[in-house]
Amino acid sequence: MELTLWTYEGPPHVGAMRIASSMKDVHYVLHAPQGDTYADLLFTMIERRGQRPPVTYTTFQARDLGGDTAELVKKNIKEAVERFKPKTLLVGESCTAELIQDQPGALAKGMGYDMPIVNLELPAYSKKENWGASETFYQLIRTLLKDKVSSSEKINPLRWKELGRRPKVNILGPSLLGFRCRDDVIEIQRILSEQGIDTNVVAPLGASPNDIKRLIDAEVNICLYQEIAETSCEWLKRNFGMEYTNTIPIGIKNTIEFINEVHKKLDLPLTNKKELENKSKLPWYSKSVDSNYLTGKRVFIFGDGTHAIAAAKIAKEELGFEVVGLGTYSREMARQVRATAKDLNVEALITNNYLEVEDAMKKAAPELVLGTQMERHSAKRLGIPCSVISTPMHVQDVPARYSPQMGWEGANVIFDDWVHPLMMGLEEHLIDMFKHDFEFIDGHQSHLGHTATNTKDFLNSDEKKEKNSKEGIIWTESGRAELTKVPFFVRGKVKTNTEKYAILRGIPEISDETLYDAKAYFS
Amino acid sequence: MSKVEFNKETGPREVFCGLTSIVWLHRRMPDAFFLVVGSRTCAHLIQSAAGVMIFAEPRFGTAILEEKDLAGLADAHEELDRVVNDLIARRPEIKTLFLVGSCPSEVIKLDLATVAEKLNKRFLGQVRFVNYSGSGIETTFTQGEDGALKALIPLMESSNEEKLLLVGTLANNVEDRFKKIFRNLGISNIESFPPRQSTELPKIGKNTKVLLTQPYLSDTVRDLKHRGCEIISAPFPLGIEGSTEWFLAAAKAFKISELKVHEIISPLINRAKLALKSHKEILKGKRLFLLPESQLEISLARFLHNECEMDLIEVGTPYLNKDLMKEEINLLPDNTKIVEGQHVEKQLDRVRESNPDLVVCGMGLANPLEAEGISTKWSIEMVFSPIHGIDQAADLAGLFSKPLRRNQILTSKTLVTH
């Protein structure tokens, strides 16, 4: 048993949902109790998507357990197929369904449909979200391409020359709930296009099962997010001989290295090599005298594997920071993170436990933290500025503006985001919901701590009655007590309004009733 | 009884599970801690639903079951012991620890009652342990509170003192208002359940008169009855009408004259009517569809129709206790369509067909409906916001008028939304 107050990754079936929701013409029947439907809000609220995820939950109840839950699974599969008419069906189970062993995937396969059915077995008690996403993507590709494995020749990365066309690549790994994936894809496609390289398929984001079947029309795979795409890239290499890239184009140096790697694999000469270094403002901004204060700034990095490794390299080589801590929650990426940490002479922190991360952060005493939303909170408590570089996704990580992390524009975004220490303040949508809670009322300290305004001067006055406004209005005990219950961030306004109302009505003493009268008057 | 049309629906549902109620319960009782014994999904659920990230140290957590815990139940009990020890060492201020069952712990039949019993002996005088289930196979959303309160009842001492017991979690300021009004009516002995401190449980007995503040407490009510408490039958204190009837029902139980009640609350009603006016202008004649989520739907429908003049298309509720809801149902307009349970797809088909002006729904459905051009209101706001009482009637109406007002503003600027 693992005690946790906070988790960096969801369960593996949420990873599967990320793949299903990223794609077109795919539907996922998930054998799960009703509580598991919360996962929809990750997509509709956090990603602000205007569509529900293509997921049908069986939502079995305790009373179903005595009966035939297998029939319930079949009924839901039938309804989902009729209603949504998917081109490929994913079938799986969440943690609770795994225990009752209905084997929904096998049931689905026995129902006589002629569409491809992917049976997802995602062990919920040992694996997590990124693994689930990776496994789902891999199983989907395998299912849709397995017919072609024996008939296909190995793909020669140079065949584009014989075919007399521009080279084509697939971009693999971007998905919903991935950190800035939407914009990374645009940026990378643009960069490749400038170099004379076409994009064959982007997957899973925006791809359909038909697109998956077309993956082998490309010469090379771009493995953009290793957490999600590496297993698939490896399978495509083993079965079709497709080469894939290892460099993640985050930061100037990595973007250049990435372009070189793609060219090398395709035996394609660089068309505009000289221009590359001037494509982003980061190198000059970093060199400009204004950036002198960045020299040797101590930075602590924690996040998913892909972004943490990239951040470490940029911090050291492109911004002149000193990396004093590096870690990840992605156990699948532990080896690579350890190697990067070793190069930087720090010990890698591989953990799920945010308190361990906070402790390490405290010990390292950095001047800047690059982490997840959790580290932003830990850093705030420690009074350290922080920039968010990694999932888990938060509504703030889905900005309206174009904001990639990869490529030239990504480097610009990173320069701004890291250098302007984030002043996150109040997350309004949450605060609004919780504004009546005692955390925001005197005597209790939230993470806002010392920054929260204090009204001691007015509320804790020794005098029972105090003339506290120019007009001689008096706040009675009950009025004062009621005012303390108003959240601090609107208290000033309530106080002013109430006094205005009292003056208007010629009321000399403000009681709790006056406060409510004023509230009603102004509402 | 009005001619209300009752329907039952079964099929895939889209409702939070009972674990979610931890989010407001832990804020009500700051000396309590809620430990979910469940899976990574449970941890992820309360994290996602609660947005716990804005708080430094939430008073809830999850003991995540791992493969080895499933292998042998004896081991799971030992593991739970270890986790509880760690937790109490880290949070010595905890006075009551709720062990909260989840879907997986229910399915593997983890006996949390026995665990709680053992822990109670070990931590005697320091921490009290209680257990209940918030699992999605047994409970929806607000039913979690019912389970938590029911679990506390055996700890409540007996007393024959006459008192008014307000049952159901309220915002503190609302509770204060209610108590003040009751005192003005002449009822001086008033307590709340749950209390603000988990250790300050009210004493109950045959002279305890229970007034429910929330409609989702069926099991709690049953157990309070078993303890001899008298349940005052009333609608729920949402809006002017509901609150007035609620005060009147309490007054009747305490043999206080109706006249006295009207004398005390009519100034409140007058100012609430004034405050309601601007919201009513927006809501009047608008067509409302309530999807099932919080069990507050019937009371909300009654308020929005009777006081804000909205038209009701369909009133969904995840679960209907006709007995507890009797007074509410009596106040509904004729031919109100109530649908208990859910088939989310069919229900959404009906939403689209009926083209409502406003839909009350869960968070997972809101943005997709907005993208289809349908204004929505999140159910979860009703359990987080102080909406009870006459003084809050306008605030309650405001929750519904705001999305409509917003829609008007944005449409007038010809904003393209999709």
Interface residues (C-beta under 8 A of the other chain):
Chain A: M1 E2 L3 T4 L5 W6 T7 E9 G10 P11 H13 V14 P33 Q34 G35 D36 T37 Y38 A39 D40 L41 L42 T44 M45 I46 R48 R49 G50 Q51 R52 T56 Y57 T58 T59 F60 Q61 A62 D64 L65 N76 E79 R83 S94 C95 T96 L99 I100 P123 A124 Y125 S126 K128 Q373 M374 H377 R381 H394 E427 L430 I431 M433 F434 H436 D437 F438 E439 Q445 S446 H447 E482 K485 D512 Y516 D517 K519 A520 Y521 S523
Chain B: G11 P12 R13 E14 V15 F16 C17 G18 L19 T20 R27 P30 S39 R40 T41 C42 A43 H44 L45 Q47 S48 A49 G51 V52 M53 I54 F55 A56 E57 P58 F60 G61 T62 A63 I64 L65 E66 E67 D69 L70 A76 E79 L80 R82 V83 D86 L87 C103 P104 E106 V107 I108 S135 G136 I137 E138 T140 A171 N172 N173 D176 K180 R271 A272 L274 A275 S278 E345 G362 M363 G364 L365 A366 N367 P368 E370 A371 I380 E381 F384 S385 P386 D391 A394 D395 G398 H418
